[in-house]
């Protein structure tokens, strides 16, 4: 899927592209920055390899936007 998605967090809209997704990993690109999220227990977290860490609330908003688009 390479359509632009949007996540709503703290009265802002964040646009991103879903690059790939599996049961335990999500890879997105937001404003030309790649982010990999790993499922830890039942929560999605930043991968340690990410150059920038995304706020937990924004990760939740991204995951919600992906699930709504599916």
mmCIF file of the N, C-alpha and C atoms, coordinates in Angstrom:
data_MODEL
# 
_entry.id   MODEL 
# 
loop_
_atom_site.group_PDB 
_atom_site.id 
_atom_site.type_symbol 
_atom_site.label_atom_id 
_atom_site.label_alt_id 
_atom_site.label_comp_id 
_atom_site.label_asym_id 
_atom_site.label_entity_id 
_atom_site.label_seq_id 
_atom_site.pdbx_PDB_ins_code 
_atom_site.Cartn_x 
_atom_site.Cartn_y 
_atom_site.Cartn_z 
_atom_site.occupancy 
_atom_site.B_iso_or_equiv 
_atom_site.pdbx_formal_charge 
_atom_site.auth_seq_id 
_atom_site.auth_comp_id 
_atom_site.auth_asym_id 
_atom_site.auth_atom_id 
_atom_site.pdbx_PDB_model_num 
ATOM 1   N N  . UNK A 1 1  ? 0.854  -1.177 0.000  1.00 0.00 ? 1  UNK A N  1 
ATOM 2   C CA . UNK A 1 1  ? 0.000  0.000  0.000  1.00 0.00 ? 1  UNK A CA 1 
ATOM 3   C C  . UNK A 1 1  ? 0.897  1.237  0.000  1.00 0.00 ? 1  UNK A C  1 
ATOM 4   N N  . UNK A 1 2  ? 0.691  2.112  -0.977 1.00 0.00 ? 2  UNK A N  1 
ATOM 5   C CA . UNK A 1 2  ? 1.484  3.329  -1.012 1.00 0.00 ? 2  UNK A CA 1 
ATOM 6   C C  . UNK A 1 2  ? 0.601  4.562  -1.103 1.00 0.00 ? 2  UNK A C  1 
ATOM 7   N N  . UNK A 1 3  ? -0.590 4.462  -0.556 1.00 0.00 ? 3  UNK A N  1 
ATOM 8   C CA . UNK A 1 3  ? -1.434 5.646  -0.490 1.00 0.00 ? 3  UNK A CA 1 
ATOM 9   C C  . UNK A 1 3  ? -1.089 6.427  0.777  1.00 0.00 ? 3  UNK A C  1 
ATOM 10  N N  . UNK A 1 4  ? -1.285 7.701  0.716  1.00 0.00 ? 4  UNK A N  1 
ATOM 11  C CA . UNK A 1 4  ? -0.986 8.542  1.874  1.00 0.00 ? 4  UNK A CA 1 
ATOM 12  C C  . UNK A 1 4  ? -2.079 8.356  2.913  1.00 0.00 ? 4  UNK A C  1 
ATOM 13  N N  . UNK A 1 5  ? -1.671 8.045  4.122  1.00 0.00 ? 5  UNK A N  1 
ATOM 14  C CA . UNK A 1 5  ? -2.594 7.899  5.241  1.00 0.00 ? 5  UNK A CA 1 
ATOM 15  C C  . UNK A 1 5  ? -2.377 9.059  6.197  1.00 0.00 ? 5  UNK A C  1 
ATOM 16  N N  . UNK A 1 6  ? -3.322 9.253  7.105  1.00 0.00 ? 6  UNK A N  1 
ATOM 17  C CA . UNK A 1 6  ? -3.164 10.334 8.078  1.00 0.00 ? 6  UNK A CA 1 
ATOM 18  C C  . UNK A 1 6  ? -3.502 9.846  9.476  1.00 0.00 ? 6  UNK A C  1 
ATOM 19  N N  . UNK A 1 7  ? -2.665 10.267 10.411 1.00 0.00 ? 7  UNK A N  1 
ATOM 20  C CA . UNK A 1 7  ? -2.867 9.948  11.824 1.00 0.00 ? 7  UNK A CA 1 
ATOM 21  C C  . UNK A 1 7  ? -3.192 11.245 12.552 1.00 0.00 ? 7  UNK A C  1 
ATOM 22  N N  . UNK A 1 8  ? -4.168 11.193 13.437 1.00 0.00 ? 8  UNK A N  1 
ATOM 23  C CA . UNK A 1 8  ? -4.588 12.368 14.207 1.00 0.00 ? 8  UNK A CA 1 
ATOM 24  C C  . UNK A 1 8  ? -4.101 12.209 15.640 1.00 0.00 ? 8  UNK A C  1 
ATOM 25  N N  . UNK A 1 9  ? -3.300 13.194 16.089 1.00 0.00 ? 9  UNK A N  1 
ATOM 26  C CA . UNK A 1 9  ? -2.719 13.130 17.432 1.00 0.00 ? 9  UNK A CA 1 
ATOM 27  C C  . UNK A 1 9  ? -2.491 14.548 17.940 1.00 0.00 ? 9  UNK A C  1 
ATOM 28  N N  . UNK A 1 10 ? -2.973 14.825 19.136 1.00 0.00 ? 10 UNK A N  1 
ATOM 29  C CA . UNK A 1 10 ? -2.804 16.133 19.796 1.00 0.00 ? 10 UNK A CA 1 
ATOM 30  C C  . UNK A 1 10 ? -3.180 17.303 18.886 1.00 0.00 ? 10 UNK A C  1 
ATOM 31  N N  . UNK A 1 11 ? -4.385 17.246 18.333 1.00 0.00 ? 11 UNK A N  1 
ATOM 32  C CA . UNK A 1 11 ? -4.922 18.320 17.482 1.00 0.00 ? 11 UNK A CA 1 
ATOM 33  C C  . UNK A 1 11 ? -4.089 18.593 16.235 1.00 0.00 ? 11 UNK A C  1 
ATOM 34  N N  . UNK A 1 12 ? -3.337 17.593 15.802 1.00 0.00 ? 12 UNK A N  1 
ATOM 35  C CA . UNK A 1 12 ? -2.541 17.725 14.577 1.00 0.00 ? 12 UNK A CA 1 
ATOM 36  C C  . UNK A 1 12 ? -2.830 16.533 13.677 1.00 0.00 ? 12 UNK A C  1 
ATOM 37  N N  . UNK A 1 13 ? -2.549 16.719 12.401 1.00 0.00 ? 13 UNK A N  1 
ATOM 38  C CA . UNK A 1 13 ? -2.667 15.632 11.433 1.00 0.00 ? 13 UNK A CA 1 
ATOM 39  C C  . UNK A 1 13 ? -1.268 15.331 10.919 1.00 0.00 ? 13 UNK A C  1 
ATOM 40  N N  . UNK A 1 14 ? -0.896 14.059 10.969 1.00 0.00 ? 14 UNK A N  1 
ATOM 41  C CA . UNK A 1 14 ? 0.411  13.600 10.503 1.00 0.00 ? 14 UNK A CA 1 
ATOM 42  C C  . UNK A 1 14 ? 0.188  12.677 9.306  1.00 0.00 ? 14 UNK A C  1 
ATOM 43  N N  . UNK A 1 15 ? 0.842  12.976 8.189  1.00 0.00 ? 15 UNK A N  1 
ATOM 44  C CA . UNK A 1 15 ? 0.702  12.172 6.984  1.00 0.00 ? 15 UNK A CA 1 
ATOM 45  C C  . UNK A 1 15 ? 1.857  11.187 6.892  1.00 0.00 ? 15 UNK A C  1 
ATOM 46  N N  . UNK A 1 16 ? 1.548  9.980  6.421  1.00 0.00 ? 16 UNK A N  1 
ATOM 47  C CA . UNK A 1 16 ? 2.578  8.952  6.312  1.00 0.00 ? 16 UNK A CA 1 
ATOM 48  C C  . UNK A 1 16 ? 2.184  7.938  5.246  1.00 0.00 ? 16 UNK A C  1 
ATOM 49  N N  . UNK A 1 17 ? 3.158  7.121  4.865  1.00 0.00 ? 17 UNK A N  1 
ATOM 50  C CA . UNK A 1 17 ? 2.949  6.031  3.916  1.00 0.00 ? 17 UNK A CA 1 
ATOM 51  C C  . UNK A 1 17 ? 3.292  4.718  4.594  1.00 0.00 ? 17 UNK A C  1 
ATOM 52  N N  . UNK A 1 18 ? 2.431  3.736  4.442  1.00 0.00 ? 18 UNK A N  1 
ATOM 53  C CA . UNK A 1 18 ? 2.691  2.393  4.947  1.00 0.00 ? 18 UNK A CA 1 
ATOM 54  C C  . UNK A 1 18 ? 3.542  1.675  3.913  1.00 0.00 ? 18 UNK A C  1 
ATOM 55  N N  . UNK A 1 19 ? 4.752  1.294  4.300  1.00 0.00 ? 19 UNK A N  1 
ATOM 56  C CA . UNK A 1 19 ? 5.667  0.604  3.390  1.00 0.00 ? 19 UNK A CA 1 
ATOM 57  C C  . UNK A 1 19 ? 5.481  -0.907 3.455  1.00 0.00 ? 19 UNK A C  1 
ATOM 58  N N  . UNK A 1 20 ? 5.355  -1.450 4.669  1.00 0.00 ? 20 UNK A N  1 
ATOM 59  C CA . UNK A 1 20 ? 5.115  -2.887 4.824  1.00 0.00 ? 20 UNK A CA 1 
ATOM 60  C C  . UNK A 1 20 ? 4.534  -3.151 6.200  1.00 0.00 ? 20 UNK A C  1 
ATOM 61  N N  . UNK A 1 21 ? 3.908  -4.323 6.303  1.00 0.00 ? 21 UNK A N  1 
ATOM 62  C CA . UNK A 1 21 ? 3.250  -4.671 7.563  1.00 0.00 ? 21 UNK A CA 1 
ATOM 63  C C  . UNK A 1 21 ? 3.210  -6.184 7.698  1.00 0.00 ? 21 UNK A C  1 
ATOM 64  N N  . UNK A 1 22 ? 3.498  -6.663 8.913  1.00 0.00 ? 22 UNK A N  1 
ATOM 65  C CA . UNK A 1 22 ? 3.329  -8.074 9.246  1.00 0.00 ? 22 UNK A CA 1 
ATOM 66  C C  . UNK A 1 22 ? 2.664  -8.134 10.617 1.00 0.00 ? 22 UNK A C  1 
ATOM 67  N N  . UNK A 1 23 ? 2.514  -9.321 11.156 1.00 0.00 ? 23 UNK A N  1 
ATOM 68  C CA . UNK A 1 23 ? 1.853  -9.457 12.457 1.00 0.00 ? 23 UNK A CA 1 
ATOM 69  C C  . UNK A 1 23 ? 2.613  -8.780 13.587 1.00 0.00 ? 23 UNK A C  1 
ATOM 70  N N  . UNK A 1 24 ? 3.950  -8.694 13.465 1.00 0.00 ? 24 UNK A N  1 
ATOM 71  C CA . UNK A 1 24 ? 4.740  -8.138 14.568 1.00 0.00 ? 24 UNK A CA 1 
ATOM 72  C C  . UNK A 1 24 ? 5.633  -6.967 14.173 1.00 0.00 ? 24 UNK A C  1 
ATOM 73  N N  . UNK A 1 25 ? 5.490  -6.452 12.931 1.00 0.00 ? 25 UNK A N  1 
ATOM 74  C CA . UNK A 1 25 ? 6.266  -5.293 12.491 1.00 0.00 ? 25 UNK A CA 1 
ATOM 75  C C  . UNK A 1 25 ? 5.426  -4.408 11.572 1.00 0.00 ? 25 UNK A C  1 
ATOM 76  N N  . UNK A 1 26 ? 5.621  -3.106 11.723 1.00 0.00 ? 26 UNK A N  1 
ATOM 77  C CA . UNK A 1 26 ? 5.026  -2.124 10.813 1.00 0.00 ? 26 UNK A CA 1 
ATOM 78  C C  . UNK A 1 26 ? 6.146  -1.180 10.394 1.00 0.00 ? 26 UNK A C  1 
ATOM 79  N N  . UNK A 1 27 ? 6.276  -0.966 9.088  1.00 0.00 ? 27 UNK A N  1 
ATOM 80  C CA . UNK A 1 27 ? 7.286  -0.051 8.571  1.00 0.00 ? 27 UNK A CA 1 
ATOM 81  C C  . UNK A 1 27 ? 6.569  1.066  7.826  1.00 0.00 ? 27 UNK A C  1 
ATOM 82  N N  . UNK A 1 28 ? 6.770  2.316  8.274  1.00 0.00 ? 28 UNK A N  1 
ATOM 83  C CA . UNK A 1 28 ? 6.151  3.474  7.624  1.00 0.00 ? 28 UNK A CA 1 
ATOM 84  C C  . UNK A 1 28 ? 7.226  4.484  7.247  1.00 0.00 ? 28 UNK A C  1 
ATOM 85  N N  . UNK A 1 29 ? 6.804  5.449  6.434  1.00 0.00 ? 29 UNK A N  1 
ATOM 86  C CA . UNK A 1 29 ? 7.659  6.585  6.105  1.00 0.00 ? 29 UNK A CA 1 
ATOM 87  C C  . UNK A 1 29 ? 6.819  7.831  6.357  1.00 0.00 ? 29 UNK A C  1 
ATOM 88  N N  . UNK A 1 30 ? 7.279  8.666  7.290  1.00 0.00 ? 30 UNK A N  1 
ATOM 89  C CA . UNK A 1 30 ? 6.569  9.893  7.635  1.00 0.00 ? 30 UNK A CA 1 
ATOM 90  C C  . UNK A 1 30 ? 7.510  11.063 7.394  1.00 0.00 ? 30 UNK A C  1 
ATOM 91  N N  . UNK A 1 31 ? 7.121  11.939 6.485  1.00 0.00 ? 31 UNK A N  1 
ATOM 92  C CA . UNK A 1 31 ? 7.936  13.105 6.131  1.00 0.00 ? 31 UNK A CA 1 
ATOM 93  C C  . UNK A 1 31 ? 9.367  12.686 5.801  1.00 0.00 ? 31 UNK A C  1 
ATOM 94  N N  . UNK A 1 32 ? 9.480  11.677 4.947  1.00 0.00 ? 32 UNK A N  1 
ATOM 95  C CA . UNK A 1 32 ? 10.743 11.138 4.425  1.00 0.00 ? 32 UNK A CA 1 
ATOM 96  C C  . UNK A 1 32 ? 11.603 10.452 5.481  1.00 0.00 ? 32 UNK A C  1 
ATOM 97  N N  . UNK A 1 33 ? 11.077 10.264 6.672  1.00 0.00 ? 33 UNK A N  1 
ATOM 98  C CA . UNK A 1 33 ? 11.810 9.566  7.732  1.00 0.00 ? 33 UNK A CA 1 
ATOM 99  C C  . UNK A 1 33 ? 11.211 8.177  7.914  1.00 0.00 ? 33 UNK A C  1 
ATOM 100 N N  . UNK A 1 34 ? 12.047 7.126  7.835  1.00 0.00 ? 34 UNK A N  1 
ATOM 101 C CA . UNK A 1 34 ? 11.526 5.771  8.032  1.00 0.00 ? 34 UNK A CA 1 
ATOM 102 C C  . UNK A 1 34 ? 11.361 5.447  9.517  1.00 0.00 ? 34 UNK A C  1 
ATOM 103 N N  . UNK A 1 35 ? 10.301 4.733  9.829  1.00 0.00 ? 35 UNK A N  1 
ATOM 104 C CA . UNK A 1 35 ? 10.047 4.275  11.202 1.00 0.00 ? 35 UNK A CA 1 
ATOM 105 C C  . UNK A 1 35 ? 9.656  2.804  11.157 1.00 0.00 ? 35 UNK A C  1 
ATOM 106 N N  . UNK A 1 36 ? 10.259 2.023  12.032 1.00 0.00 ? 36 UNK A N  1 
ATOM 107 C CA . UNK A 1 36 ? 9.897  0.623  12.192 1.00 0.00 ? 36 UNK A CA 1 
ATOM 108 C C  . UNK A 1 36 ? 9.328  0.451  13.589 1.00 0.00 ? 36 UNK A C  1 
ATOM 109 N N  . UNK A 1 37 ? 8.152  -0.142 13.668 1.00 0.00 ? 37 UNK A N  1 
ATOM 110 C CA . UNK A 1 37 ? 7.517  -0.419 14.960 1.00 0.00 ? 37 UNK A CA 1 
ATOM 111 C C  . UNK A 1 37 ? 7.464  -1.924 15.155 1.00 0.00 ? 37 UNK A C  1 
ATOM 112 N N  . UNK A 1 38 ? 7.754  -2.344 16.368 1.00 0.00 ? 38 UNK A N  1 
ATOM 113 C CA . UNK A 1 38 ? 7.768  -3.750 16.744 1.00 0.00 ? 38 UNK A CA 1 
ATOM 114 C C  . UNK A 1 38 ? 6.654  -3.976 17.754 1.00 0.00 ? 38 UNK A C  1 
ATOM 115 N N  . UNK A 1 39 ? 5.945  -5.077 17.611 1.00 0.00 ? 39 UNK A N  1 
ATOM 116 C CA . UNK A 1 39 ? 4.901  -5.402 18.580 1.00 0.00 ? 39 UNK A CA 1 
ATOM 117 C C  . UNK A 1 39 ? 5.549  -6.072 19.787 1.00 0.00 ? 39 UNK A C  1 
ATOM 118 N N  . UNK A 1 40 ? 5.397  -5.449 20.942 1.00 0.00 ? 40 UNK A N  1 
ATOM 119 C CA . UNK A 1 40 ? 5.954  -5.961 22.196 1.00 0.00 ? 40 UNK A CA 1 
ATOM 120 C C  . UNK A 1 40 ? 4.784  -6.211 23.132 1.00 0.00 ? 40 UNK A C  1 
ATOM 121 N N  . UNK A 1 41 ? 4.539  -7.486 23.437 1.00 0.00 ? 41 UNK A N  1 
ATOM 122 C CA . UNK A 1 41 ? 3.319  -7.901 24.133 1.00 0.00 ? 41 UNK A CA 1 
ATOM 123 C C  . UNK A 1 41 ? 2.144  -7.463 23.262 1.00 0.00 ? 41 UNK A C  1 
ATOM 124 N N  . UNK A 1 42 ? 1.303  -6.565 23.719 1.00 0.00 ? 42 UNK A N  1 
ATOM 125 C CA . UNK A 1 42 ? 0.177  -6.101 22.890 1.00 0.00 ? 42 UNK A CA 1 
ATOM 126 C C  . UNK A 1 42 ? 0.342  -4.645 22.473 1.00 0.00 ? 42 UNK A C  1 
ATOM 127 N N  . UNK A 1 43 ? 1.546  -4.100 22.661 1.00 0.00 ? 43 UNK A N  1 
ATOM 128 C CA . UNK A 1 43 ? 1.804  -2.689 22.396 1.00 0.00 ? 43 UNK A CA 1 
ATOM 129 C C  . UNK A 1 43 ? 2.826  -2.542 21.272 1.00 0.00 ? 43 UNK A C  1 
ATOM 130 N N  . UNK A 1 44 ? 2.628  -1.541 20.426 1.00 0.00 ? 44 UNK A N  1 
ATOM 131 C CA . UNK A 1 44 ? 3.594  -1.229 19.377 1.00 0.00 ? 44 UNK A CA 1 
ATOM 132 C C  . UNK A 1 44 ? 4.610  -0.235 19.924 1.00 0.00 ? 44 UNK A C  1 
ATOM 133 N N  . UNK A 1 45 ? 5.902  -0.510 19.689 1.00 0.00 ? 45 UNK A N  1 
ATOM 134 C CA . UNK A 1 45 ? 6.977  0.350  20.188 1.00 0.00 ? 45 UNK A CA 1 
ATOM 135 C C  . UNK A 1 45 ? 7.955  0.663  19.056 1.00 0.00 ? 45 UNK A C  1 
ATOM 136 N N  . UNK A 1 46 ? 8.782  1.690  19.264 1.00 0.00 ? 46 UNK A N  1 
ATOM 137 C CA . UNK A 1 46 ? 9.835  2.036  18.319 1.00 0.00 ? 46 UNK A CA 1 
ATOM 138 C C  . UNK A 1 46 ? 10.879 0.928  18.287 1.00 0.00 ? 46 UNK A C  1 
ATOM 139 N N  . UNK A 1 47 ? 11.364 0.614  17.099 1.00 0.00 ? 47 UNK A N  1 
ATOM 140 C CA . UNK A 1 47 ? 12.501 -0.293 16.982 1.00 0.00 ? 47 UNK A CA 1 
ATOM 141 C C  . UNK A 1 47 ? 13.749 0.470  17.410 1.00 0.00 ? 47 UNK A C  1 
ATOM 142 N N  . UNK A 1 48 ? 14.691 -0.213 17.999 1.00 0.00 ? 48 UNK A N  1 
ATOM 143 C CA . UNK A 1 48 ? 15.917 0.454  18.454 1.00 0.00 ? 48 UNK A CA 1 
ATOM 144 C C  . UNK A 1 48 ? 16.738 0.994  17.286 1.00 0.00 ? 48 UNK A C  1 
ATOM 145 N N  . UNK A 1 49 ? 16.493 0.500  16.083 1.00 0.00 ? 49 UNK A N  1 
ATOM 146 C CA . UNK A 1 49 ? 17.239 0.960  14.909 1.00 0.00 ? 49 UNK A CA 1 
ATOM 147 C C  . UNK A 1 49 ? 16.710 2.273  14.337 1.00 0.00 ? 49 UNK A C  1 
ATOM 148 N N  . UNK A 1 50 ? 15.563 2.765  14.822 1.00 0.00 ? 50 UNK A N  1 
ATOM 149 C CA . UNK A 1 50 ? 15.014 4.029  14.318 1.00 0.00 ? 50 UNK A CA 1 
ATOM 150 C C  . UNK A 1 50 ? 15.957 5.181  14.634 1.00 0.00 ? 50 UNK A C  1 
ATOM 151 N N  . UNK A 1 51 ? 16.182 6.050  13.656 1.00 0.00 ? 51 UNK A N  1 
ATOM 152 C CA . UNK A 1 51 ? 17.013 7.234  13.895 1.00 0.00 ? 51 UNK A CA 1 
ATOM 153 C C  . UNK A 1 51 ? 16.318 8.213  14.829 1.00 0.00 ? 51 UNK A C  1 
ATOM 154 N N  . UNK A 1 52 ? 14.997 8.277  14.716 1.00 0.00 ? 52 UNK A N  1 
ATOM 155 C CA . UNK A 1 52 ? 14.211 9.153  15.578 1.00 0.00 ? 52 UNK A CA 1 
ATOM 156 C C  . UNK A 1 52 ? 13.143 8.309  16.254 1.00 0.00 ? 52 UNK A C  1 
ATOM 157 N N  . UNK A 1 53 ? 12.872 8.590  17.513 1.00 0.00 ? 53 UNK A N  1 
ATOM 158 C CA . UNK A 1 53 ? 11.837 7.862  18.252 1.00 0.00 ? 53 UNK A CA 1 
ATOM 159 C C  . UNK A 1 53 ? 10.521 8.619  18.133 1.00 0.00 ? 53 UNK A C  1 
ATOM 160 N N  . UNK A 1 54 ? 9.472  7.901  17.811 1.00 0.00 ? 54 UNK A N  1 
ATOM 161 C CA . UNK A 1 54 ? 8.149  8.502  17.710 1.00 0.00 ? 54 UNK A CA 1 
ATOM 162 C C  . UNK A 1 54 ? 7.453  8.394  19.065 1.00 0.00 ? 54 UNK A C  1 
ATOM 163 N N  . UNK A 1 55 ? 6.675  9.395  19.418 1.00 0.00 ? 55 UNK A N  1 
ATOM 164 C CA . UNK A 1 55 ? 5.919  9.396  20.676 1.00 0.00 ? 55 UNK A CA 1 
ATOM 165 C C  . UNK A 1 55 ? 4.927  8.236  20.686 1.00 0.00 ? 55 UNK A C  1 
ATOM 166 N N  . UNK A 1 56 ? 4.744  7.647  21.859 1.00 0.00 ? 56 UNK A N  1 
ATOM 167 C CA . UNK A 1 56 ? 3.852  6.490  21.993 1.00 0.00 ? 56 UNK A CA 1 
ATOM 168 C C  . UNK A 1 56 ? 2.437  6.793  21.499 1.00 0.00 ? 56 UNK A C  1 
ATOM 169 N N  . UNK A 1 57 ? 1.920  7.967  21.822 1.00 0.00 ? 57 UNK A N  1 
ATOM 170 C CA . UNK A 1 57 ? 0.573  8.334  21.386 1.00 0.00 ? 57 UNK A CA 1 
ATOM 171 C C  . UNK A 1 57 ? 0.456  8.446  19.880 1.00 0.00 ? 57 UNK A C  1 
ATOM 172 N N  . UNK A 1 58 ? 1.510  8.930  19.233 1.00 0.00 ? 58 UNK A N  1 
ATOM 173 C CA . UNK A 1 58 ? 1.493  9.028  17.777 1.00 0.00 ? 58 UNK A CA 1 
ATOM 174 C C  . UNK A 1 58 ? 1.597  7.640  17.150 1.00 0.00 ? 58 UNK A C  1 
ATOM 175 N N  . UNK A 1 59 ? 2.371  6.748  17.750 1.00 0.00 ? 59 UNK A N  1 
ATOM 176 C CA . UNK A 1 59 ? 2.416  5.361  17.261 1.00 0.00 ? 59 UNK A CA 1 
ATOM 177 C C  . UNK A 1 59 ? 1.015  4.759  17.310 1.00 0.00 ? 59 UNK A C  1 
ATOM 178 N N  . UNK A 1 60 ? 0.307  4.967  18.412 1.00 0.00 ? 60 UNK A N  1 
ATOM 179 C CA . UNK A 1 60 ? -1.061 4.446  18.537 1.00 0.00 ? 60 UNK A CA 1 
ATOM 180 C C  . UNK A 1 60 ? -1.963 5.029  17.453 1.00 0.00 ? 60 UNK A C  1 
ATOM 181 N N  . UNK A 1 61 ? -1.805 6.324  17.159 1.00 0.00 ? 61 UNK A N  1 
ATOM 182 C CA . UNK A 1 61 ? -2.619 6.966  16.123 1.00 0.00 ? 61 UNK A CA 1 
ATOM 183 C C  . UNK A 1 61 ? -2.291 6.407  14.737 1.00 0.00 ? 61 UNK A C  1 
ATOM 184 N N  . UNK A 1 62 ? -1.021 6.121  14.484 1.00 0.00 ? 62 UNK A N  1 
ATOM 185 C CA . UNK A 1 62 ? -0.607 5.529  13.209 1.00 0.00 ? 62 UNK A CA 1 
ATOM 186 C C  . UNK A 1 62 ? -1.213 4.136  13.055 1.00 0.00 ? 62 UNK A C  1 
ATOM 187 N N  . UNK A 1 63 ? -1.109 3.323  14.095 1.00 0.00 ? 63 UNK A N  1 
ATOM 188 C CA . UNK A 1 63 ? -1.659 1.964  14.050 1.00 0.00 ? 63 UNK A CA 1 
ATOM 189 C C  . UNK A 1 63 ? -3.172 2.010  13.833 1.00 0.00 ? 63 UNK A C  1 
ATOM 190 N N  . UNK A 1 64 ? -3.841 2.944  14.485 1.00 0.00 ? 64 UNK A N  1 
ATOM 191 C CA . UNK A 1 64 ? -5.292 3.095  14.312 1.00 0.00 ? 64 UNK A CA 1 
ATOM 192 C C  . UNK A 1 64 ? -5.626 3.470  12.872 1.00 0.00 ? 64 UNK A C  1 
ATOM 193 N N  . UNK A 1 65 ? -4.869 4.400  12.292 1.00 0.00 ? 65 UNK A N  1 
ATOM 194 C CA . UNK A 1 65 ? -5.116 4.820  10.912 1.00 0.00 ? 65 UNK A CA 1 
ATOM 195 C C  . UNK A 1 65 ? -4.910 3.658  9.941  1.00 0.00 ? 65 UNK A C  1 
ATOM 196 N N  . UNK A 1 66 ? -3.899 2.843  10.190 1.00 0.00 ? 66 UNK A N  1 
ATOM 197 C CA . UNK A 1 66 ? -3.644 1.683  9.327  1.00 0.00 ? 66 UNK A CA 1 
ATOM 198 C C  . UNK A 1 66 ? -4.792 0.685  9.427  1.00 0.00 ? 66 UNK A C  1 
ATOM 199 N N  . UNK A 1 67 ? -5.247 0.430  10.646 1.00 0.00 ? 67 UNK A N  1 
ATOM 200 C CA . UNK A 1 67 ? -6.331 -0.549 10.814 1.00 0.00 ? 67 UNK A CA 1 
ATOM 201 C C  . UNK A 1 67 ? -7.634 -0.046 10.196 1.00 0.00 ? 67 UNK A C  1 
ATOM 202 N N  . UNK A 1 68 ? -7.881 1.254  10.248 1.00 0.00 ? 68 UNK A N  1 
ATOM 203 C CA . UNK A 1 68 ? -9.096 1.816  9.648  1.00 0.00 ? 68 UNK A CA 1 
ATOM 204 C C  . UNK A 1 68 ? -9.032 1.804  8.123  1.00 0.00 ? 68 UNK A C  1 
ATOM 205 N N  . UNK A 1 69 ? -7.824 1.885  7.569  1.00 0.00 ? 69 UNK A N  1 
ATOM 206 C CA . UNK A 1 69 ? -7.664 1.895  6.116  1.00 0.00 ? 69 UNK A CA 1 
ATOM 207 C C  . UNK A 1 69 ? -7.752 0.493  5.522  1.00 0.00 ? 69 UNK A C  1 
ATOM 208 N N  . UNK A 1 70 ? -7.566 -0.516 6.344  1.00 0.00 ? 70 UNK A N  1 
ATOM 209 C CA . UNK A 1 70 ? -7.569 -1.910 5.847  1.00 0.00 ? 70 UNK A CA 1 
ATOM 210 C C  . UNK A 1 70 ? -8.959 -2.394 5.529  1.00 0.00 ? 70 UNK A C  1 
# 
